[in-house]
């Protein structure tokens, strides 16, 4: 018997029959993957970031292009709640929070240790407040680590068969909606969106897989900023700064039209970050 309540989401009961059937037809995220890429003009974005940082630096914080992408994702999830859903126990749930997870490196080297940064945002959180929150959480995770790191370090000292039992047990508990709050709150695989910013290492965005573990249905890869020369409507060649995002979606969460319209909204916010300065 699968429990019909859980603290991190509310059961959705008014979905069309075919949608409710999808988790039975496509049981895993791996067989439900949709890949998509999007090129954005961030010429105006980077200029706006530079302007905003003149104020934020005085407050000992900083806004990055990745911070704009995160805040734009939060705003899009606020406006398009159909993206902030997950599947558990073959049922659809509306997530109670907007949570973004990404990986930060303690050192920008091949062997630099990685830490997960999982942040809960308020709906329609304004850009400057989000920048301060991101900066604070990254600094804390890099310097102090997280409770998840401590737990993983302990678990990996156990024999292999015990690790398998623990992981399998957690998957069983989640499927039956029995996971305790502290486990979900700290685990990076339970979030609205998982992101990676490989552009900060000078790399182009990859198509990333979704993790079967947890209930995150969206992965966003952020690539490097590159220069392109584009002809405008007046026949003049202009230099533009372009950013490529690559997405991986759980196709069961939202149909193509809803997802496509949502990505257009996200693109508009990233290219026009001034729209994110207020909470309305």
C-alpha positions in Angstrom: 0.0 0.0 0.0 1.5 3.3 -1.1 1.1 6.3 1.3 -1.0 9.1 -0.4 0.6 12.0 1.4 4.1 13.4 1.6 5.6 16.6 3.1 7.4 17.8 0.0 4.4 17.7 -2.4 0.7 17.6 -2.8 -1.0 14.8 -4.7 -2.5 16.0 -8.1 -5.8 14.4 -8.7 -7.3 16.3 -11.7 -4.9 15.2 -14.5 -6.2 13.6 -17.8 -6.3 9.8 -17.8 -3.6 9.5 -20.4 -1.2 11.6 -18.3 -1.9 9.5 -15.2 -1.2 6.4 -17.3 2.3 7.6 -18.4 4.2 6.5 -15.3 2.9 3.0 -15.9 3.9 3.1 -19.6 7.3 4.7 -19.0 8.4 3.5 -15.6 11.8 5.2 -15.4 13.3 8.6 -16.2 15.8 7.0 -18.6 13.0 5.9 -20.9 11.3 9.3 -20.7 14.1 11.6 -21.7 13.6 14.6 -23.9 16.7 16.7 -25.0 16.6 20.3 -26.1 19.1 23.1 -26.7 18.6 26.9 -26.7 20.9 29.7 -27.8 20.5 33.0 -26.0 21.8 36.5 -26.7 23.4 37.6 -23.4 25.0 40.8 -24.7 22.5 42.9 -22.7 22.5 40.4 -19.8 26.3 40.7 -19.2 26.0 44.5 -19.4 23.2 44.4 -16.8 25.2 42.1 -14.5 28.1 44.5 -14.6 25.8 47.4 -13.7 24.1 45.5 -10.8 27.5 44.4 -9.4 28.5 48.0 -8.9 26.0 48.0 -6.1 26.3 44.4 -4.9 30.1 44.5 -4.5 29.6 47.3 -1.9 27.5 44.8 0.0 30.2 42.1 -0.3 28.3 39.9 -2.7 28.3 39.4 -6.5 25.9 38.5 -9.3 27.1 36.1 -12.0 25.6 35.1 -15.3 24.8 31.7 -13.7 23.0 33.6 -10.9 20.8 35.2 -13.6 20.1 31.8 -15.1 19.1 30.4 -11.7 16.9 33.4 -10.9 15.2 33.2 -14.3 14.5 29.5 -13.7 13.0 30.3 -10.3 10.8 33.0 -11.9 9.7 30.6 -14.7 8.9 27.9 -12.2 6.8 30.4 -10.2 4.8 31.3 -13.3 4.7 27.8 -14.7 4.0 25.5 -11.8 3.4 22.6 -14.2 7.2 22.3 -14.4 7.6 22.0 -10.6 6.1 18.6 -10.4 7.5 15.1 -9.8 6.4 11.5 -10.0 6.5 9.1 -7.0 4.6 5.9 -6.5 3.2 6.2 -10.0 1.4 9.4 -9.0 2.0 13.0 -9.8 2.8 15.5 -7.1 3.0 19.3 -7.1 6.2 20.3 -5.3 5.8 22.5 -2.3 9.0 24.5 -2.8 11.2 25.8 -5.5 14.6 24.2 -5.0 17.6 24.5 -7.3 20.7 22.3 -6.9 24.1 22.7 -8.5 27.6 21.6 -8.0 30.4 23.9 -6.9 34.1 23.1 -6.9 36.3 24.0 -3.9 39.2 24.4 -6.4 39.1 25.0 -10.2 41.3 22.0 -10.9 40.9 18.5 -12.4 41.0 17.1 -8.9 39.1 19.9 -7.2 36.6 18.5 -4.7 32.9 19.1 -5.6 30.1 20.0 -3.2 26.4 20.1 -3.9 24.6 23.4 -3.2 20.9 23.0 -2.7 18.9 26.3 -2.3 15.2 26.9 -1.6 13.9 30.1 -3.2 10.7 32.1 -2.6 8.4 32.3 -5.6 9.2 35.4 -7.7 12.4 36.0 -5.7 14.0 39.2 -7.1 17.4 39.1 -8.7 19.5 41.0 -6.1 18.1 39.0 -3.2 18.6 35.7 -5.1 22.2 36.8 -5.9 22.9 37.3 -2.2 21.4 34.0 -1.3 23.4 32.1 -3.9 26.7 33.8 -3.0 26.1 33.0 0.7 25.1 29.4 0.2 28.0 28.7 -2.2 30.5 30.3 0.2 29.1 28.2 3.1 29.1 24.9 1.1 32.7 25.4 -0.2 34.1 26.4 3.2 32.1 24.1 5.6 30.7 21.4 3.4 27.2 20.0 3.8 25.5 17.4 6.0 25.1 15.2 2.9 28.9 15.1 2.5 29.3 14.0 6.1 26.6 11.3 5.6 28.1 10.0 2.4 31.6 9.8 3.9 30.2 7.7 6.7 28.2 5.4 4.4 31.1 4.8 2.1 33.1 3.4 5.0 30.6 0.5 5.2 30.8 -2.8 3.4 29.4 -2.9 -0.2 26.4 -5.1 0.7 25.3 -2.6 3.4 25.7 0.4 1.0 23.4 -1.5 -1.5 20.9 -2.1 1.3 20.9 1.5 2.4 20.5 2.9 -1.2 17.8 0.3 -2.0 16.0 1.0 1.2 15.9 4.8 0.5 14.6 4.2 -3.0 11.9 1.9 -1.5 10.9 4.5 1.1 10.7 7.3 -1.5 8.5 5.1 -3.8 6.1 4.5 -1.0 6.2 8.2 0.2 7.8 7.3 3.5 11.1 9.2 3.3 11.7 11.4 6.3 12.0 15.2 5.8 15.6 15.6 6.9 16.8 13.1 4.2 14.9 14.8 1.4 15.9 18.3 2.6 19.6 17.6 2.4 19.8 15.2 -0.6 20.5 17.0 -3.9 18.5 14.5 -6.0 15.3 15.8 -4.6 14.9 19.2 -6.2 13.0 21.2 -8.8 15.9 21.6 -11.2 19.5 20.3 -11.2 22.0 22.6 -12.9 25.6 22.5 -14.0 27.7 25.5 -15.0 30.5 24.1 -17.1 30.8 27.4 -18.8 32.7 28.6 -15.8 35.4 26.1 -16.9 35.4 27.3 -20.5 33.4 24.3 -21.7 30.3 24.0 -23.9 27.1 22.7 -22.3 26.7 18.9 -22.5 23.4 17.0 -22.7 23.3 15.5 -19.2 21.4 12.5 -18.0 18.6 12.6 -15.3 19.3 10.8 -12.1 17.0 7.8 -11.5 17.5 8.4 -7.8 15.3 11.2 -6.3 12.5 13.1 -8.0 14.3 15.8 -10.0 12.7 16.0 -13.5 14.8 18.7 -15.2 18.5 19.1 -15.8 20.0 22.3 -17.2 23.6 22.6 -18.5 25.0 26.1 -18.9 27.8 26.5 -21.4 30.5 29.1 -22.0 29.8 32.6 -23.5 31.0 32.8 -27.1 31.2 35.6 -29.7 29.1 35.4 -32.8 28.8 37.9 -35.7 25.2 38.3 -36.7 23.5 40.4 -39.4 20.7 42.6 -38.0 17.6 43.7 -39.8 19.4 46.7 -41.3 21.9 44.5 -43.0 24.7 45.4 -40.6 27.0 42.9 -38.9 26.9 43.0 -35.1 29.0 41.2 -32.5 26.8 39.3 -30.1 27.7 37.4 -26.9 25.8 34.1 -27.0 25.1 31.4 -24.4 23.9 27.9 -25.0 21.7 26.0 -22.6 21.0 22.3 -23.0 18.1 20.7 -21.2 17.1 17.2 -20.3 13.5 16.6 -19.3 11.3 13.9 -17.9 8.8 13.8 -20.7 6.0 12.6 -18.3 6.0 15.9 -16.3 4.7 18.3 -19.0 3.8 18.1 -22.7 5.9 19.7 -25.5 3.7 22.8 -25.9 3.8 23.6 -22.1 7.5 23.0 -21.9 8.3 25.0 -25.1 6.3 28.0 -23.9 8.0 27.8 -20.6 11.5 27.8 -22.2 10.6 30.9 -24.2 9.7 32.6 -20.9 13.0 31.5 -19.4 14.9 32.8 -22.4 13.2 36.2 -22.2 14.1 36.5 -18.5 17.8 35.6 -19.1 18.1 38.0 -22.0 16.3 40.8 -20.1 17.4 40.5 -16.5 15.9 43.8 -15.6 12.6 42.0 -15.6 13.8 40.0 -12.6 14.7 43.0 -10.4 11.3 43.2 -8.8 9.2 40.4 -7.3 6.1 41.2 -9.3 
